[in-house]
Amino acid sequence: MTTATMTAKLTTAFRGTLWWVRSVMGDLDYQRYVEHTRRHHTDSPVISEREFWRRRHAAADANPGARCC
């Protein structure tokens, strides 16, 4: 296996791992919200990222559900 091939495989693995971690941590949630709103709710305004997270945390506090803490 050449160095270039190994580097390409490692880069692909790293990017996939980074995507997975960001997904689990919720880093991509705002991006998904924007895409969904633009695609399915064209007449609704897209709220700012700051407002998105404020509402999300407020909802989590109001409805704790099953979480560890």
N, C-alpha and C positions, 0 to 999 in steps of 0.2 A: 504494500500500500504506500503510495507516495505521500509526501508531506502535505501537498495541496489537497489531496483527497481526505486525509485525516483532519486537516484544518476545516474543510468544508463540512465534514460529518460532525465535528465538535461544535462548530458554529450553529448548525441546524439543531443539534441537541440542546444547546444553551438557549437558543431562541424559543424552542418548544417548552423548555422548563420555565423560562421567564414568563411566557404567556400563561402557563398553568398557574404559577404563583400569583401573578397579577389577577387572574380570574378568581382564584380562591379568596384573595384578600379584598376583592371588590373594586379594584382599581379601574376595571373596564365598565363598571355599572353605569356611569354617567354617559359614556360613549354609546352604550347600548340604548339608554333612554333617549338620547338625541336621535339616533337612527330610527328607533321605533316611532317616536313622535312625528318626525318628518315624513315617515312612510305611511303611517296609519291615521294620524291626526293632523292633517295638513292645515286645518283652520285654527289649531291651538298654538299659542306661542311656546317656544322652548325656554324653560327657566334657566337661570344661570347655574353653573356648577356649584357655587356656594349655596344657593337656595335649594338645589337638589339634595345636597348632603344635610342641610339643616332640617329639611322635611323628613328625610330618611331616618335620621337619628331621633327626631321627635316621635316618629311613628314607632320606632323600636322601643323607645322609653315608655310610650303609652300602651304598647302591646308586647310585653316581654316574651311571651311564648316560652318555648323550651330552649333555654340557653344556660350555660354553666354558671354565669355570674349575675 
